[in-house]
């Protein structure tokens, strides 16, 4: 199969965990996208989030919900809450004090919902923000949030070989802002977000990857979710949507403009439950 040409794609229903942004606000700044002086419309954020969840369900996906907690405005970014592979749940340990309570809250949800194999991590990792699963690899980001030691911890617990990738642009502080998994071992990424040695690894292991332009990365076009056929991505990523369509995917543009004010978009709001 030539991934650069339109090829038949297969939809696979997924299970996602999401958190309604009931308490969303930008009251502090822990990434370059956050500006506490910029007004946030929480009602609009909720509406945009509800539309995303409804589209997932309409296409056949299951959406589980974790209750939001007052005082944790970034809890809406569910992808950061854990990493789930083969029913095993690696919890999150956040670098910033403002988000520290989210890790235990998400791990508690998993334990209360029947997940027997869970790990409260020793090392700093921010869930699927920095751990992305392909058919062959656990792609692991480091440089701004998750630690190098967390990569070894994840590999040992999740039983998936880790490919460590160094991020160099603070705007793309999590791996899921710079790279997205499309299907199997097919990915798309922003070359400018990675250190040269990490670019070499990506080119070697993923020679057919879709390369995003800086303009598409800046609108969080790579903070996307794919079910093997549909690719949910910010509606501002017009060029990327066209590139995906040329490869046989069905772009599903989404407006999450309010949640982008906190430094997140589609993928940040969506934690995949790989049971």
N, C-alpha and C positions, 0 to 999 in steps of 0.2 A: 504493500500500500504506500502510495506517495502522499504524505500528509499535507503537502503544499497544494494539492489539487482537491477538487470536490470529491469526496468519497462517501459511501453510505455510512450513516451514523446510527447508533443504537441507543435508544432511551432506556435508562434503568431507574426505576423509582428509588428514591432515597428517603432516609429519615434525618430530619434536621431538628436541632434544638435552638430555640430563639427566646429572646427576652424583650418584652414590650417596653419601649422607652418612656414609661410613665413618669420617671423622675429625671429624664435627660435634661442636661444643661451643660454649659461650658463655664465652669467656675474656677478653673485652674488651667495651666498650660504645661503639658508634659510631652507634647510633640509640636512640630512647626505649624501644624494646621489649626491648632487651638488658639483662640483669641478671646479671653474673658470679656473684653470690651465690645465684642461683636454680638448683637442681639440674636437669641435663639428662640424660635417658635416651637415650643414643645408639642403643642397640639398638631402642628403640621408634621413634626417628626413622627408622631404616633400614626398619623394618617398615611404617610409614606411607607412606614414600616408595615402597617396593616395591609397595604396594597401588595407589598412584596410577599408577605406570608400567604395572602389569598391566591396569588399567582402560583406559588409553589403547590398549594393544595389543588388548585384547578387543573394542574398538569399531572396530578397523581402522586405527588410526594406527601409524606407524613410530616407534620410539624408539631413537635412537642414544645411545651412552654415551661420555662422556669420563672417563678415569681420575681419581679423586680424588688429591690430593697431600697428604701429611702436612704439618701446619702451616698449611694453608689451610682452616679449618673452614667458611668461608662459600662455598666453591666449589660447594656443593650448590645455591646460588641461581644456576642456570645462565643465567637470563634476563639477568643482569647482564653476562655474558661477551662479548656481541657484539650486533650488529643485522644481520640478513640480509634483504635485499630484492632480488629478481630475481637471486639467485645472487651478489650482491656482499656482501662481509663487512666491515662497519665494526667494527674491534676496539674494546675498552674501555680506558679509562685512568682508574683509580680515584682518587678524591680522598683516601681514607684509606690510610695506609701499610700498615695491617694487610691490605689486600686487593690491594695493588699488583701482586703476582706473578700474580694470576689473569688479568689481561689478556693477557700474553704466553702463558700456558698455553693459553687458549682459542684465541688466534689461531694458535698452533702446530698445534692439532688441526685447524682448518679447512685450513691449508696442507697438512697431511699427508693430508687426505681429499679432495684434488682441487679445492679452491676456488682458482681462479686469480686472481680479482679480490678482493684483500684490502687493507685499509688499517690501518696502525698509526697511530692518531690522534695529532694534535698537542695537542688540547684535551681537557679532562676530560669524559668521558661514561661513563655506567654502563649501556651496552647497552640492552636492552629494559626495564630498570628505568625509564628516562626517555624511550625512543623507542618509541611504539606506532603500528602501521601500520593505517590504514583504507584503503578503496578509493581515496580521493582524496588523503589527507594522510599525512604523518608527524607525529603529535602528539608534541611535544617538551617535556618538563618541565625546569624550572630553579628555583633558589632554595635548594636544599640540597646537591645533589651535582653534577649535570651543569652545565657552564658555558654561557653564552649563545653563546660562540664555537663551541662544539661543534655548535650547531644549524645554523650556516652551513656548517660542515665536513660535516655529515651530508647536508644538502640538496645540496651540490655533488657528493658522492661517490655517494649513493644515487639521485639523480635524482628525488626525490619532494619536492613542495612541503611546507615545514615550517610548522606552526602552533605557535608558542611559547606555553607556558602556565606562569604563575608559581604555584608552590606556596607556601603561607603557614603551614601547620600542620606542625610538626616531626614529628608522629606519622606523617604521610604524606609522607615524605622523598623517595620516588620516585613518579613518575607512576603506575606500575602498582599502587600501593597506594590510589590515589584515582580511578582511571578504568580501565575495561576495554572493549575492542573486542568487540562481539558478532557483527556480520556486516556486511560492506560498510562503509557509513558510519554504522552504528547502534552507539551506545555507551551505557554507563551510567557515572555518576560521582557523586562526593560534592561538592556545591556548596561546602560549608564548607572544603574543602581548597584553594580557588583564590582568587587576588586578584580584586578586582572587575572589572578590565579583561579578565582571562582568562575570567571567567564570562560576560562580554558576548560574547566570541568563541565560546564553547561554545554559548551560546543561539542565536547567529546561524547558526552552521554546522550545529548538531545539534539542531534544534528538537524533535525527537521522542525525545530521549534519555530513558532511564530514570534517575530521580534516586534515589539511595540515601539512607537516613536516617543520621544520625550513629551510631546503634546498629549498623547493618549495616556501616558503614565500620570501626567499632572492632573488629569480629571479622574484619577483612580480607576482607569479602565481595566487595570489588571487585578483589581479587588473584585474578582468575579467568581461565580459559582457555575459549574457545569454538571449536567447529569448524563453526559455522553452524547447528547443531541442539542438540548437547549443550553444556551450560555447566558446567564443573567449578569448584566454588567451595567454600569452607569450610562444613562442615555446620552451623555455628552461625548462618549467615546465613539463617534461616528465612523472614523476610519477603521478602528479595530473591529467594529461590528461588520463592516464590509469584508474585511480580511477573514473573519470567522465564517461568514456566509460562503465565501469562495472556497472554503475547505469543507463545506457540507454541513456546518453547524447552523442552528437557528438562533440568531441573537435575540435576546429578550431584554430590551432597554428598560431601565428602572430609574426613577427619580428618587434619590435619597439625599437631596441637596442639604437638608438640615443636619442630617447625621454626618455629612462630610465635614461640618464645622467642628466636629470632635475628632476628626482624623480617621474616619471609617466609612465604608460603603457596604456593598452587597455581601462580600465574603465576611467582612468583620461581623456582620449581623447573623451569620449562619455557621453553626457548628455541626458538622456531619457526624452522625452516629453510625459508625461502621461496626455493626454487630456480627 
